[in-house]
Amino acid sequence: MTNFLGDNTVRRWIHKDPLYIKGIREYNVEDRMKDIHWKTSLKANKLMVKDYDYTSEQQMVIILNTQCGDPCCNYIDEELLETSIDIAVALAAKASKEGIPTGIWSNAHLIYCNGNAINEIQPSTGNFNRILEFCTRIYLAVKYELNKYLESRMLYFDKNCTYVLITSYLNEKDIKILNTLVTGGYKIKIIDVSRDNRIKNIKGIDKISYKGELK
């Protein structure tokens, strides 16, 4: 999977927009094949890619899915859920360092003494400590099925935001909701933490697979 080291790695990953190509530069391992500028590459005799600028308006929301199977209450994989939480924290930390307004949503049970659990933190700069506390309060169980949770949040999706879904499982209902969001012009990305990379590719959604190393 893409690691979170180096300059602007999260910004490069979530903010690429063909309207903001500022030039051509040499290819590196973080670049996508579809960004290769073949005409320039042939002239230079080496791989060259489009160099993007970034929109300052962009925000990121991490969607942490704790559903590991169906029925949701019968499939709890603590190891995969712990991995998902670790990735969410690492991604939020890197985004915070890059000045990207970041939030988190989750269908998890959250543990609060007063019982007033809030399953969403809206994107903002300087949110890392709140997101870290949010993640420490996650109980390894499912409060809502993912598709029902996403349906309940449909009115709150923002086209100036990139949504990064960290998940080990998607069913057909989940995929249908994600397709609806993409068709509606919302930007979705998936981090697949399943052991066998079983998350299906979904048209219009970039997916990366966790390989067991978090940097």
Secondary structure, DSSP 8 states (H G I E B T S, - for coil): ---S-STTHHHHHHH--GGGEEEEEE--TTS-GGGB-HHHHHHHTS-EEEEE---TT-EEEEEE----SSSGGG---HHHHHHHHHHHHHHHHHHHHTT--EEEEE-EEE--TTS----EEEEETT-HHHHHHHHHTEEEEESS-HHHHHHHTGGG--TTEEEEEEES---HHHHHHHHHHHHTT-EEEEEE--TT------TT-EEEE--S---
